[in-house]
Amino acid sequence: MKLHKLAAGAALLLTVSAMSACSIFGGSTAGRDPSDQITSSGKVSAFNMHVGDCLISSEVAGDTFTSIPGVPCTDPHDTEVFYIFEMQPGTYDEDAITQAIQDECGREVVNYVGPDWENVSTGLAFDAFTPTKDGWPDDREIDCVVYTYGLDLTSSVKGLGMGPQ
């Protein structure tokens, strides 16, 4: 079975929620419109995330997952996918993955949220969902995410850090 895992920082999100994702989302898949925006709450496959997906990563039990609760961005959530890239083929290398997250996600968070992204009132941080060693080399996808420590978001974070206009 293929799994994705939470990178080191994102794993901290797991301590936030007291609710069970199973009780809220059951087995349903998140609904999407023709532009792939989530329109109804449900599970999002770890292998079919899209930029702009709003998620509740605090409801993932453990540090590996095959699906994650997804919601329309107007619903309370703690995580949003802002960039997706694929690691180069080769041997699984945790240090190379960590460096790629810092380089790629660090550059793209500015493009997605804005240059003032760290000062957005919800207190954003970034990290990534990464492939597991067992899933490598078939799964080399890195999903860059911004997150908060609580269900503080009720809109997309895209453009929130653009600063005064």
C-alpha positions as CSV (number, residue, x, y, z in Angstrom):
1,M,0.0,0.0,0.0
2,K,1.3,3.5,-0.9
3,L,1.4,6.0,1.9
4,H,2.3,9.6,2.3
5,K,3.7,11.0,5.5
6,L,3.7,14.3,7.3
7,A,7.1,16.0,7.3
8,A,8.6,16.8,10.7
9,G,7.0,20.2,11.3
10,A,3.6,19.2,10.0
11,A,3.5,16.3,12.4
12,L,2.9,18.8,15.2
13,L,-0.5,19.4,13.8
14,L,-1.6,16.0,15.0
15,T,-1.8,17.2,18.6
16,V,-4.5,19.9,17.9
17,S,-7.8,18.1,17.3
18,A,-9.9,16.1,19.7
19,M,-12.3,15.0,17.0
20,S,-12.0,11.9,14.8
21,A,-11.9,12.3,11.1
22,C,-13.8,9.1,10.7
23,S,-16.8,10.4,12.6
24,I,-17.0,13.5,10.4
25,F,-16.0,12.3,7.0
26,G,-16.8,8.6,7.0
27,G,-15.8,6.9,3.7
28,S,-17.0,9.7,1.4
29,T,-14.7,11.3,-1.1
30,A,-14.5,15.1,-1.3
31,G,-16.6,16.6,-4.1
32,R,-14.9,18.7,-6.7
33,D,-16.1,21.2,-9.3
34,P,-14.8,21.2,-13.0
35,S,-11.8,23.4,-11.9
36,D,-10.9,20.8,-9.2
37,Q,-11.9,23.0,-6.3
38,I,-13.3,21.0,-3.3
39,T,-17.0,21.8,-3.1
40,S,-18.1,19.2,-0.4
41,S,-16.3,17.8,2.6
42,G,-14.8,14.3,2.4
43,K,-11.6,12.4,2.0
44,V,-8.8,13.5,-0.4
45,S,-6.4,10.9,-1.6
46,A,-2.8,11.5,-0.7
47,F,-2.1,10.8,-4.4
48,N,-4.6,13.2,-5.8
49,M,-4.1,16.5,-4.0
50,H,-4.4,19.7,-5.9
51,V,-2.9,23.2,-5.3
52,G,-5.6,25.1,-3.4
53,D,-7.0,22.1,-1.5
54,C,-8.1,23.0,2.0
55,L,-7.5,20.2,4.5
56,I,-7.8,19.3,8.1
57,S,-4.4,17.7,8.7
58,S,-4.9,17.8,12.5
59,E,-7.4,15.0,12.1
60,V,-4.9,12.5,10.6
61,A,-4.1,9.8,13.1
62,G,-0.4,8.9,13.0
63,D,2.3,10.2,10.7
64,T,1.4,8.2,7.6
65,F,-1.8,8.4,5.6
66,T,-3.5,7.4,2.3
67,S,-6.2,10.0,2.6
68,I,-6.9,13.2,4.5
69,P,-10.1,15.2,5.3
70,G,-10.7,17.9,2.7
71,V,-13.2,20.8,2.9
72,P,-14.3,23.8,0.9
73,C,-12.0,26.6,1.8
74,T,-14.9,28.5,3.4
75,D,-15.2,25.8,6.0
76,P,-12.8,25.8,9.0
77,H,-9.5,24.1,8.2
78,D,-5.9,24.2,9.3
79,T,-4.0,23.4,6.1
80,E,-3.8,24.4,2.4
81,V,-1.8,22.9,-0.4
82,F,0.1,25.6,-2.2
83,Y,2.7,23.8,-4.4
84,I,3.3,20.3,-5.7
85,F,6.5,19.0,-7.2
86,E,8.2,15.7,-7.8
87,M,11.6,14.6,-6.5
88,Q,14.2,13.4,-9.0
89,P,14.5,9.7,-9.5
90,G,17.2,8.0,-7.4
91,T,17.7,6.6,-3.9
92,Y,15.4,7.7,-1.1
93,D,17.2,10.4,0.8
94,E,15.5,12.0,3.8
95,D,18.1,14.9,3.8
96,A,17.6,15.6,0.1
97,I,13.8,15.7,0.7
98,T,14.2,18.0,3.6
99,Q,16.4,20.3,1.6
100,A,14.0,20.3,-1.4
101,I,11.1,21.2,1.0
102,Q,13.1,24.2,2.3
103,D,14.2,25.3,-1.2
104,E,11.0,24.6,-3.3
105,C,8.3,25.2,-0.7
106,G,10.2,28.1,0.8
107,R,10.3,29.9,-2.6
108,E,6.7,29.0,-3.6
109,V,5.0,30.0,-0.4
110,V,6.0,33.6,-1.2
111,N,4.5,33.2,-4.7
112,Y,1.2,31.7,-3.4
113,V,0.5,33.5,-0.1
114,G,2.7,36.6,-0.7
115,P,6.0,38.1,0.5
116,D,4.4,39.0,3.9
117,W,3.2,35.4,4.4
118,E,4.7,35.0,7.9
119,N,2.8,38.0,9.2
120,V,-0.7,36.9,8.2
121,S,-2.9,37.1,11.2
122,T,-3.6,33.4,11.4
123,G,0.1,32.6,12.1
124,L,1.1,30.5,9.1
125,A,4.0,28.0,8.8
126,F,4.9,25.8,5.9
127,D,5.9,22.2,5.6
128,A,5.1,19.3,3.2
129,F,3.5,15.9,2.9
130,T,6.2,13.5,1.6
131,P,6.4,10.0,0.2
132,T,7.4,7.2,2.5
133,K,10.6,5.2,2.0
134,D,8.4,2.1,1.2
135,G,6.6,4.0,-1.5
136,W,9.7,5.3,-3.2
137,P,10.5,5.3,-6.2
138,D,6.9,5.0,-7.4
139,D,5.8,7.9,-5.3
140,R,8.2,10.9,-5.3
141,E,5.5,13.7,-5.0
142,I,6.0,16.4,-2.4
143,D,2.9,18.4,-1.5
144,C,3.9,21.8,0.0
145,V,1.3,23.1,2.6
146,V,0.8,26.1,4.8
147,Y,-0.8,25.4,8.1
148,T,-2.0,26.9,11.4
149,Y,-2.3,25.3,14.9
150,G,-6.0,25.2,15.0
151,L,-9.0,25.4,12.7
152,D,-8.4,29.1,12.2
153,L,-8.7,29.4,8.4
154,T,-12.1,30.0,6.7
155,S,-10.8,31.1,3.3
156,S,-7.9,30.4,1.0
157,V,-4.6,31.8,2.1
158,K,-3.7,32.6,-1.6
159,G,-2.7,36.3,-1.7
160,L,-3.2,37.0,2.0
161,G,0.5,37.9,2.5
162,M,0.6,40.5,-0.2
163,G,0.7,43.3,2.4
164,P,-0.8,46.8,2.0
165,Q,-1.8,47.5,-1.6
